[in-house]
Amino acid sequence: MSAPTHTVTNQPPPLVGYDVYAADDALVEGVARHAAPERRPEIDQELGEIGRSAGSVQAQSWAQEANTHSPVLRTHDRYGNRLDEVDFHPSYHRLLGRAVSSGLTDAWSRPDGHLRRAAGFLVWSQVEQGHGCPVSMTHAAVPALRADPALAAEWEPRLGSRVYDPQLVAAGRKPGALFGMGMTEKQGGSDVRANTTRAEPLAEEGAYLLTGHKWFCSAPMSDGFLVLAQVTGSAGDGGLTCFLLPRVLPDGTRNVFRIQRLKDKLGNRSNASSEVEFDGTWARRVGEEGRGVATIIEMVAATRLDCAIGSAAVMRQAVAQAVHHTAHRSAFGGPLIDKPLMRNVLADLALESEAATTTVLRLAAAYDADTEQERHFRRLAVAVSKFWITKRCPVVAAEALECLGGNGYVEESGMPRLFRESPLNSVWEGSGNVQALDVLRALQREPQALNAFLGELGLARGADHRLDGAIKSLLTELADLEGIEGRARRVVERMALVLQGSLLVRFAPAEVSDAFCASRLGGDWGATFGTLPRGLDLEAVVERARPVA
């Protein structure tokens, strides 16, 4: 029997036992908008299954356990033999297995594959982000492998499999496989052309031995890796080249893959990020010698979109928790959610989340359409969106945490884990400056990309005067190329906001697009969340973001 002083009152119930997909109006509407009508029932059923799993007590327990018990590196066995294995908590494998069985590595070969996969990734990533790293890399490896039709025919069915098998055996003996990648080196970072890993050709056509050190190699227990290395001693062109490095060779022997250490990271703690050494490591060339960046660039683009999707997932879950908490918590004479100032904060956060969700679904649909126009559009829009959405994620997570007060700062709430995850996607696959410079490169070298981007914005012209003014201002900014590198972040930020505004004006309810345009494009906004102007229907915006448990 508890003491009277320990009676618990005015504490919100946990947000569990609900369908994460069905409770997200922006996501459900986005899927319906872009999916073929005849496939919508099948897609909704598929996403509902993963949504109910994501909202379960079981899945949330898996997430907590996988992050409490971080991966452990075992370099040697008891006799001194090299092992180079990483042990994960069983809950990590459960999370990864659920992702694979839900088709989150299977987008390239089925109708509406990228849309349904992006929506599923957004839903399931709200449970836990660390296991999403190998899921993302496996998905993104496919277009790079297609540079070599023989390799694609061998590996693509394995990567799109719905069966997760964590055994460290030859990939040909497994029902499914996962991929990682290793491009970053300590002396170069994002400047991959500074890589010093060497690749020496063998007599066997397309085979090489690699020697070098990769500074970041995530998910080192994957079955294969795409890596970059400088070809030396070749009769061909030489230079930076892409390679497929299997973890276990076809005859069952282990490739030379020495895991030197695991990184001790801010967040993403369930995932093993490692430093690895290659020393006479066998690999197969992918694409032509000296064309490594060109070969791997579509993989990079796909993982950059996943960075934006992952950040959209963190934002959505943070907003859902904040709205749920304030709906059930009373202070100063009534529910927090009904207080005008809290409502302003929640509505502001909800706008950021819906804009991100709407944008990433539009980009996923561009992959499914895959016309020349859509390819040009996503060339700019992916980099722009990756830059902006991943940068908005940490401030959204921090403000949402604050909505829970002290409860949000306590580990059991799950908010600290969301906050620790929030900066990751802005760093992975090129930080903000890299994205901004990539946008400038596309603007200067690929006029078709800018035309496609502006064409997308033009679909909403005339619908909102604040959007029209922002588009005009952007065109003025783009026309002035003097000193544009120093202004690159300013330019890309404006491109992102105008893109989001144009999508919301076309697709979102009037109360959402009105509030977004008034604040983000109309200039009537402060420097913190909760500074939306008067005269907006904030109650409708908040209610739209409320998860129904």
PyMOL commands that set and color helices and strands:
alter all, ss='L'
color gray80, all
select helices_A, chain A and resi 4-6+25-34+37-54+57-68+90-101+113-124+132-145+149-159+171-173+192-194+292-328+336-338+340-369+372-403+406-409+411-413+415-421+424-427+432-445+447-458+465-479+488-507+510-521+538-545
alter helices_A, ss='H'
color red, helices_A
select strands_A, chain A and resi 72-76+82-87+179-182+198-201+207-218+224-231+239-246+258-262+273-286+330-331+334-335
alter strands_A, ss='S'
color yellow, strands_A
deselect
rebuild
show_as cartoon
